[in-house]
């Protein structure tokens, strides 16, 4: 049984999170914190809190649940001072993220783990695969990448470039070739190389004569026939798309069982609250967050560190 020890120290992770969440902190969550620096909590406080959380993409339903719970505790006398409410809100946000524990990861898998990376075009899927591959390799894993997004022009070339940068082999096919055939070849190569993890880039959008979800099912059948030790689906979600991204995520969840999420482009948006909507509404754990363009610009997700970074 293999265990890949993370080389991302807590201080490094927290620093990357603080940098990546700076816009969310300045625009929304800094204002949320300021609400509880007042002498008392009024009806206006609750209305402003709702507006800020919804604007930060926490989600309407999630926001109402949070605010009503806090309001009930204030009305009952459990919480008295504004500072207590602020700390209670932070604790509730941490609990929301912790409630969805990761189902599976590369640690502890005896044999080959196949990770199908899904998500629509433009979310940063290919770059995210490179970041994850680089992180796993630094942690001691033997990684192979399968370039099965054969329909998007340049997708395979982009992965090959990242493969050269990270030193991770990329198995690919000809442009417009059958993605399932590429997956078959990638699985064969991964087994031959004794790989621990095979990351497969899947199509985010296909030509009109193809159906994206049917193609994913076909790829799944190919993987299952090869009988890897474990298989999972990792969704890449663009934080800048907000609730539209959440709608896309639900579509994928209807087709495949999502095991984890990587949220990208947090550094380019003030709406970092999408993480809470993902946890509460999709019931899917967040594995990683992207915090920039470089292959090292990512952080392994840790709920408390994430929430603290929003208030840092």
C-alpha positions as CSV (number, residue, x, y, z in Angstrom):
1,X,0.0,0.0,0.0
2,X,1.5,3.3,-1.1
3,X,1.4,6.6,0.8
4,X,2.5,9.8,-0.9
5,X,3.6,12.3,1.7
6,X,2.7,15.9,1.0
7,X,5.6,18.2,0.7
8,X,3.4,21.3,0.9
9,X,4.0,22.6,4.3
10,X,1.1,24.3,6.2
11,X,2.8,27.7,6.0
12,X,3.2,27.4,2.2
13,X,-0.4,26.3,1.7
14,X,-1.8,29.1,3.9
15,X,0.3,31.7,2.1
16,X,-0.9,30.5,-1.3
17,X,-4.5,30.5,0.0
18,X,-4.2,34.1,1.4
19,X,-2.7,35.3,-1.9
20,X,-5.4,33.5,-4.0
21,X,-8.3,34.7,-1.8
22,X,-7.1,38.3,-1.5
23,X,-9.9,39.6,-3.8
24,X,-12.6,37.7,-1.9
25,X,-11.2,38.9,1.4
26,X,-11.0,42.6,0.3
27,X,-14.3,42.8,-1.5
28,X,-16.7,40.6,0.5
29,X,-15.4,38.8,3.6
30,X,-13.5,41.8,4.9
31,X,-16.9,43.6,4.9
32,X,-18.5,40.6,6.6
33,X,-15.9,40.8,9.4
34,X,-16.5,44.6,9.7
35,X,-20.2,44.0,10.3
36,X,-19.3,42.4,13.7
37,X,-17.0,45.2,14.8
38,X,-20.1,47.3,15.5
39,X,-21.4,47.7,19.0
40,X,-24.6,45.8,18.4
41,X,-26.4,43.5,16.0
42,X,-29.5,44.9,14.3
43,X,-31.9,43.8,11.6
44,X,-29.7,45.8,9.2
45,X,-26.7,43.6,10.2
46,X,-28.5,40.5,9.1
47,X,-29.7,42.0,5.8
48,X,-26.2,43.2,5.0
49,X,-24.7,39.8,5.9
50,X,-27.1,38.1,3.6
51,X,-26.3,40.5,0.7
52,X,-22.6,40.1,1.2
53,X,-22.6,36.3,1.4
54,X,-24.9,35.9,-1.7
55,X,-22.7,38.4,-3.6
56,X,-19.7,36.3,-2.7
57,X,-21.4,33.3,-4.3
58,X,-22.0,31.4,-1.1
59,X,-25.5,30.7,-2.6
60,X,-29.0,31.8,-1.6
61,X,-30.0,28.6,0.1
62,X,-26.7,28.2,1.9
63,X,-26.7,31.9,3.0
64,X,-30.3,31.7,4.4
65,X,-29.4,28.6,6.4
66,X,-26.3,30.2,7.9
67,X,-28.0,33.5,8.7
68,X,-31.1,32.0,10.2
69,X,-29.1,29.7,12.4
70,X,-27.0,32.6,13.7
71,X,-30.0,34.7,14.2
72,X,-31.7,32.0,16.3
73,X,-28.7,31.7,18.5
74,X,-28.6,35.5,19.1
75,X,-32.4,35.6,19.8
76,X,-32.0,32.7,22.3
77,X,-29.1,34.4,24.1
78,X,-26.5,31.8,23.1
79,X,-24.6,34.4,21.3
80,X,-24.5,37.9,22.8
81,X,-21.6,40.0,21.5
82,X,-21.0,40.7,17.7
83,X,-17.5,39.2,18.0
84,X,-19.1,35.9,19.2
85,X,-21.3,35.9,16.1
86,X,-18.4,36.4,13.9
87,X,-16.5,33.5,15.4
88,X,-19.7,31.4,15.2
89,X,-20.0,32.2,11.5
90,X,-16.4,31.1,10.9
91,X,-17.0,27.9,12.8
92,X,-20.2,27.1,10.8
93,X,-18.3,27.7,7.5
94,X,-15.5,25.3,8.6
95,X,-18.0,22.7,9.7
96,X,-19.8,23.0,6.3
97,X,-16.6,22.2,4.5
98,X,-15.6,19.5,6.9
99,X,-18.9,17.8,6.6
100,X,-18.0,16.4,3.2
101,X,-15.0,14.2,3.8
102,X,-12.9,13.1,0.8
103,X,-14.1,9.7,-0.4
104,X,-10.8,8.7,-1.9
105,X,-7.4,10.0,-2.8
106,X,-4.0,8.8,-4.1
107,X,-2.8,7.8,-0.6
108,X,-3.3,4.2,0.5
109,X,-4.2,2.8,-3.0
110,X,-2.4,-0.5,-3.6
111,X,-2.0,-0.4,-7.4
112,X,-3.2,2.0,-10.0
113,X,-5.6,4.9,-9.3
114,X,-7.3,6.3,-12.4
115,X,-8.6,9.8,-12.1
116,X,-10.9,11.0,-14.8
117,X,-10.7,14.8,-14.8
118,X,-14.0,16.4,-16.0
119,X,-15.2,19.9,-16.6
120,X,-16.3,22.2,-19.4
121,X,-13.9,23.9,-21.7
122,X,-12.3,27.1,-20.4
123,X,-12.3,26.2,-16.7
124,X,-8.5,25.5,-16.6
125,X,-8.8,21.7,-16.8
126,X,-5.6,21.0,-18.7
127,X,-3.5,23.4,-16.5
128,X,-5.1,21.9,-13.4
129,X,-4.0,18.4,-14.5
130,X,-0.5,19.6,-14.8
131,X,-0.6,21.1,-11.4
132,X,-1.9,18.0,-9.8
133,X,0.6,15.8,-11.6
134,X,3.4,18.0,-10.5
135,X,2.2,17.9,-6.9
136,X,1.8,14.2,-6.9
137,X,5.2,13.7,-8.4
138,X,6.8,15.9,-5.8
139,X,5.1,13.8,-3.2
140,X,6.7,10.6,-4.5
141,X,4.0,9.3,-6.9
142,X,4.7,7.7,-10.3
143,X,2.3,9.7,-12.5
144,X,1.1,9.3,-16.1
145,X,-1.2,11.6,-18.0
146,X,-3.7,10.5,-20.7
147,X,-4.6,13.2,-23.2
148,X,-8.2,12.1,-24.1
149,X,-9.5,15.5,-25.0
150,X,-8.9,14.9,-28.7
151,X,-11.6,17.2,-29.9
152,X,-10.3,20.6,-28.6
153,X,-7.7,22.0,-30.9
154,X,-4.4,22.3,-29.0
155,X,-5.4,20.4,-25.9
156,X,-3.0,17.5,-26.5
157,X,-0.2,19.9,-27.5
158,X,-0.8,21.9,-24.3
159,X,-0.6,18.8,-22.2
160,X,2.6,17.7,-23.9
161,X,4.2,21.0,-23.1
162,X,3.1,20.7,-19.4
163,X,4.4,17.1,-19.5
164,X,7.8,18.4,-20.5
165,X,7.8,21.0,-17.8
166,X,6.8,18.6,-15.0
167,X,8.7,15.5,-16.3
168,X,5.4,13.5,-16.4
169,X,4.8,11.3,-19.5
170,X,1.8,12.1,-21.6
171,X,0.0,9.4,-23.6
172,X,-1.9,10.8,-26.6
173,X,-3.4,10.0,-29.9
174,X,-4.0,11.7,-33.2
175,X,-6.3,14.8,-33.4
176,X,-10.0,13.9,-33.5
177,X,-9.1,10.2,-32.6
178,X,-11.4,8.2,-30.4
179,X,-11.0,9.4,-26.8
180,X,-11.8,5.9,-25.5
181,X,-8.9,4.4,-27.6
182,X,-6.5,7.0,-26.1
183,X,-7.7,6.0,-22.6
184,X,-7.1,2.3,-23.4
185,X,-3.5,3.1,-24.6
186,X,-2.9,5.3,-21.5
187,X,-4.1,2.6,-19.2
188,X,-1.8,0.0,-20.9
189,X,1.1,2.4,-20.7
190,X,0.4,3.3,-17.0
191,X,0.4,-0.4,-16.0
192,X,3.6,-1.1,-18.0
193,X,5.3,1.8,-16.2
194,X,4.1,0.7,-12.8
195,X,2.3,4.0,-12.3
196,X,0.5,4.9,-9.1
197,X,-1.8,7.5,-10.7
198,X,-3.2,8.0,-14.2
199,X,-4.7,11.4,-14.8
200,X,-7.0,11.4,-17.8
201,X,-8.0,14.7,-19.5
202,X,-11.5,14.3,-20.9
203,X,-13.4,16.5,-23.4
204,X,-15.3,19.5,-22.0
205,X,-17.2,20.1,-25.1
206,X,-17.6,17.9,-28.2
207,X,-18.7,18.5,-31.8
208,X,-22.4,18.5,-32.4
209,X,-22.5,14.9,-33.6
210,X,-21.2,13.7,-30.2
211,X,-22.7,13.7,-26.8
212,X,-20.3,14.7,-24.0
213,X,-22.0,12.6,-21.3
214,X,-22.2,9.6,-23.6
215,X,-18.5,9.9,-24.3
216,X,-17.8,10.0,-20.6
217,X,-19.8,6.8,-20.1
218,X,-17.9,5.1,-22.9
219,X,-14.5,6.1,-21.4
220,X,-15.7,4.8,-18.0
221,X,-16.5,1.4,-19.6
222,X,-13.0,1.2,-21.1
223,X,-11.5,2.0,-17.7
224,X,-13.6,-0.6,-15.9
225,X,-12.6,-3.3,-18.3
226,X,-9.0,-2.7,-17.5
227,X,-9.8,-3.1,-13.8
228,X,-7.6,-0.6,-12.1
229,X,-7.3,-0.7,-8.3
230,X,-9.4,2.4,-8.0
231,X,-11.2,4.9,-10.1
232,X,-12.5,8.4,-9.4
233,X,-13.9,11.5,-11.0
234,X,-12.4,15.0,-10.3
235,X,-14.4,18.0,-11.4
236,X,-12.6,21.2,-12.3
237,X,-14.7,24.2,-11.5
238,X,-13.9,27.8,-12.5
239,X,-14.6,30.1,-9.5
240,X,-15.2,33.1,-11.8
241,X,-18.3,31.5,-13.3
242,X,-20.0,31.4,-9.9
243,X,-23.5,29.9,-9.8
244,X,-23.3,29.0,-13.5
245,X,-20.4,26.8,-12.7
246,X,-22.4,25.1,-10.0
247,X,-25.1,24.4,-12.6
248,X,-22.5,22.8,-14.8
249,X,-21.3,20.7,-11.9
250,X,-24.8,19.4,-11.3
251,X,-25.0,18.2,-14.9
252,X,-21.8,16.2,-14.5
253,X,-23.0,14.8,-11.2
254,X,-26.1,13.5,-12.9
255,X,-23.8,11.4,-15.2
256,X,-20.9,10.4,-13.1
257,X,-20.3,10.1,-9.4
258,X,-18.1,13.0,-8.5
259,X,-15.4,12.2,-5.9
260,X,-13.8,15.6,-5.6
261,X,-13.5,19.2,-7.0
262,X,-10.6,21.5,-7.9
263,X,-11.6,25.1,-7.9
264,X,-9.6,27.2,-10.3
265,X,-9.0,30.9,-10.8
266,X,-9.6,31.9,-7.2
267,X,-7.0,34.6,-7.7
268,X,-9.1,36.2,-10.5
269,X,-12.4,36.6,-8.7
270,X,-13.8,38.0,-5.5
271,X,-16.3,35.2,-5.3
272,X,-14.5,32.6,-3.2
273,X,-17.7,31.7,-1.4
274,X,-18.4,29.2,-4.2
275,X,-16.5,26.7,-2.1
276,X,-19.3,26.6,0.5
277,X,-22.0,26.2,-2.1
278,X,-20.1,23.3,-3.6
279,X,-19.7,21.6,-0.2
280,X,-23.3,22.1,0.9
281,X,-25.3,21.8,-2.3
282,X,-23.2,19.2,-4.3
283,X,-22.0,17.3,-1.2
284,X,-18.6,16.9,-2.9
285,X,-15.3,17.4,-1.2
286,X,-12.9,20.1,-2.5
287,X,-9.5,18.6,-3.0
288,X,-7.4,21.5,-4.5
289,X,-7.7,25.2,-5.2
290,X,-5.8,27.0,-8.1
291,X,-4.2,30.2,-7.0
292,X,-2.4,31.4,-10.2
293,X,-1.0,30.5,-13.6
294,X,2.3,28.7,-12.6
295,X,2.4,24.9,-12.3
296,X,3.1,25.4,-8.5
297,X,0.2,27.8,-8.0
298,X,-2.2,25.5,-6.2
299,X,-2.9,24.5,-2.7
300,X,-4.3,21.3,-1.2
301,X,-7.6,22.2,0.4
302,X,-8.0,22.3,4.1
303,X,-11.3,23.7,5.5
304,X,-10.0,25.7,8.4
305,X,-7.1,27.2,6.5
306,X,-9.4,28.2,3.7
307,X,-11.8,30.0,6.1
308,X,-9.0,31.7,8.0
309,X,-7.6,32.9,4.7
310,X,-10.9,34.6,3.9
311,X,-10.5,36.6,7.2
312,X,-6.7,36.9,7.3
